[in-house]
């Protein structure tokens, strides 16, 4: 029989990472490459998932990433992540990126990207393991939890619809 894990507050999963963007991060347009920001998003989300689950967690899906503003060389980018929802072994992690412009000292950090990722907690053999339930702290966290369940339902419905369409159009071929 599987052990029942006690819930953990959302706040315990929160992680912040910061880094200065440099010339090696630049794309052909002179701004920071989206892939660099995507890796940063995955890094901070993975840290939040590992913190919440108490061990290794791997990226299973990136539901959405939205780039709001370009990031420039010299910007100090802060990545904020927290677990919004948990299932049996999976977790949705929400991420926000904000940039402090190097040439605008004292300005409020500018939101530059948001993302939602799904992680699965795994044991040393790479098999899924149970995660403790996340316990939303307040009304904002409860809203995030509800929105995460909606994204999960949409993800599962999309997967089922695609599998059905494949079976109808090409029976026996995946």
Residue pairs with C-beta under 8 A, 6 or more apart in sequence:
2 130
3 130
5 130
5 131
5 132
5 133
6 132
7 132
7 133
7 134
7 135
8 52
8 132
8 133
8 134
8 135
9 134
9 135
9 136
9 137
10 82
10 83
10 84
10 134
10 135
10 136
10 137
10 141
10 144
11 82
11 137
12 51
12 52
13 48
13 49
13 51
13 52
13 81
13 82
13 83
13 93
13 134
14 48
14 80
14 81
14 82
15 44
15 47
15 48
15 51
15 80
15 81
15 82
16 44
16 78
16 79
16 80
16 81
17 40
17 43
17 44
17 47
17 78
17 79
18 76
18 77
18 78
18 79
19 40
19 76
19 77
20 74
20 75
20 76
20 77
21 32
21 36
21 71
21 72
21 73
21 74
21 75
21 76
21 77
22 73
22 74
23 73
25 32
25 33
25 36
25 73
26 32
26 33
26 73
27 33
27 34
29 70
30 72
30 73
31 70
31 71
31 72
32 70
32 71
32 72
32 73
32 75
32 77
34 67
37 67
37 71
37 77
37 97
37 112
37 113
38 62
38 65
38 115
40 77
40 79
40 97
41 62
41 65
41 79
41 95
41 97
41 113
41 115
41 117
42 59
42 62
42 117
43 79
44 79
44 80
44 81
44 95
45 59
45 81
45 93
45 95
45 115
45 117
45 119
46 57
46 58
46 59
46 119
47 81
48 81
48 82
48 83
48 93
49 57
49 83
49 91
49 93
49 119
49 121
50 56
50 57
52 83
52 86
52 91
52 131
52 132
52 134
53 91
53 119
53 121
53 129
53 131
53 132
54 132
55 121
55 122
55 123
55 129
56 121
56 122
56 123
56 124
57 91
57 119
57 120
57 121
57 122
57 131
58 119
58 120
58 122
59 117
59 118
59 119
60 90
60 118
60 119
60 120
61 117
61 118
61 155
62 115
62 116
62 117
62 118
63 92
63 115
63 116
63 117
63 118
63 151
63 155
64 114
64 115
64 116
64 151
65 113
65 114
65 115
66 113
66 114
66 115
67 112
67 113
68 111
68 112
68 113
68 114
69 99
69 110
69 111
69 112
70 112
71 77
71 97
71 99
71 112
72 99
72 101
72 102
74 101
74 102
74 103
75 99
75 100
75 101
75 102
76 99
76 100
76 102
77 97
77 98
77 99
77 100
77 112
78 97
78 98
78 99
78 100
78 109
79 95
79 96
79 97
80 95
80 96
80 97
80 98
81 93
81 94
81 95
81 96
82 93
82 94
83 91
83 92
83 93
83 134
84 92
84 93
84 94
84 116
84 134
84 141
84 144
84 145
84 147
84 148
85 91
85 92
85 134
85 144
85 145
85 148
85 149
85 152
86 92
86 131
86 132
86 133
86 134
87 131
87 152
88 128
88 130
88 131
89 120
89 121
89 122
89 128
89 129
89 130
89 131
90 118
90 119
90 120
90 121
90 128
90 131
91 118
91 119
91 120
91 121
91 131
91 134
92 116
92 117
92 118
92 148
92 151
92 152
93 116
93 117
93 118
93 119
94 114
94 115
94 116
94 144
94 148
95 113
95 114
95 115
95 116
95 117
96 111
96 113
96 114
97 111
97 112
97 113
97 114
98 109
98 110
98 111
98 112
99 109
99 110
99 112
100 107
100 109
100 110
101 107
101 110
116 148
116 151
118 152
118 155
120 128
121 128
121 129
121 130
121 131
122 128
122 129
123 129
134 145
136 142
136 144
136 145
166 173
166 174
